[in-house]
Amino acid sequence: MTAWPKVRLGEVLHHRKEFITIDDVQTYKRPRVQLHAQGIVLRDEVPGALIKTKKQQVCRANEFLVAEIDAKVGGFGIVPPDLNGAIVSSHYFLFIPNENRLDYRFLHWFSKTPAFRGQVEAQGSTNYAAIRPADVLGYEVPLPPLVEQRRIVARIEDLAAKIAEAKGLRQQTVGETEALCRSAASAILATLPIAGTLSEVLLDKPRNGWSARCDNADSGTPVLTLSAVTGFHYDAKAFKKTSEPTITSAHYWLKQGDLLITRSNTPELVGHAAIYDGTPSPCIYPDLMMTLPLDRKLVNDRFVWLWLQTANVRAYISSHAKGTSPTMKKISQGIVMAIPFPVRIRISEQHHIVAYLGGLHAKVDALKRLQSDTAAELDALLPAVLDSAFGA
């Protein structure tokens, strides 16, 4: 690495601007430049009539695409072949690699290193600091001969593929184990007679929370986001903060053990539920969730949580969720209260079912923790590979 000359990107890249006028009757692909140098993916495909700014740039495969504002947080990457011809606004910059001197794949991998990202961050350290094309052309890149570039790229891609395969196998194992656990739970719960509705085991009607304006002030009060209960698992880290005044006696404060259910989300996620574990504390739940005030003399809260995951309940919610948007559906207080429920199951039997299924969940959770540890180790491998390849 020390023997490789460093050159400015201006010597091996050319800034290209090609604007077109959007045709209202055509459909256009739009890319999303992922942060932290995670590459470029398809954002959406939209008819020209929905694109307000009629002058747009055209991307070409293998070009280096840089976001004007987000570059400082890794908003750049190589345009993949499937996004050839995609459009971006004037707030993005496109650069053509000189293929006689620079392999675009070499730039792709080098742009993920601290050596490259540090140059970008140094020029975009203030909030909303914009990167200009001249800045990009001034960044330095080590430039071995093309043959060496291609050898390095081949080695990196081989190792990256093996890392991705290992991660995929671990995720597949967890997924299969979770599926077996859900299957066991469904098999047990499906045998229970449905003789009533959820309203019969509630002390009161479900109640929406409060969606305060969140500014993430350090001293603010935590407000859960929808992802806190997505997947029927409570995520204590899924919150924002609000500095708006609060009322101590208000209904929107969470208590440990509260069962939350989302009342608005995508069709697949609406009606997901989870139990608040007491952290963070104090904590507010948002208007897009409801708390279910369970009568714990009649039901075990984890039994209700398990029941809400069954195929019968998911089918009920799917058929009753309302909304004109195909991507966002809502369930009302009345729909939640009318969820079919096995009201005649003694609480002692509920405890037994919860204990048995809890043991299965504990095994899945242990596997997840192991997978998380190994995933972190695998995540650290690629940066180490890049450090070695580029001599960082």
Secondary structure, 3 states (H helix, E strand, C coil): CCCCCEEEHHHCEEEECCEEECCCCCEEEEEEECCCCCCEEEEEEEEHHHCCCCEEEECCCCCEEEECCHHHHCCEEECCHHHCCCEECCCEEEEEECCCCCCHHHHHHHCCCHHHHHHHHHCCCCCCCCCCHHHHHHCEEECCCHHHHHHHHHHHHHHHHHHHHHHHHHHHHHHHHHHHHHHHHHHHHCCCCCCEEHHHHECCCCEECCCCCCCCCCCCEEEECHHHCHHHCCCCCCEEEECCCCCCCCCCECCCCCEEEECEECCCCCCCEEECCCCCCCCECCCCEEEECECCCCCCHHHHHHHCCCHHHHHHHHHHCECCCCCCEECCHHHHHCCEECCCCCHHHHHHHHHHHHHHHHHHHHHHHHHHHHHHHHHHHHHHHHHHHHCC
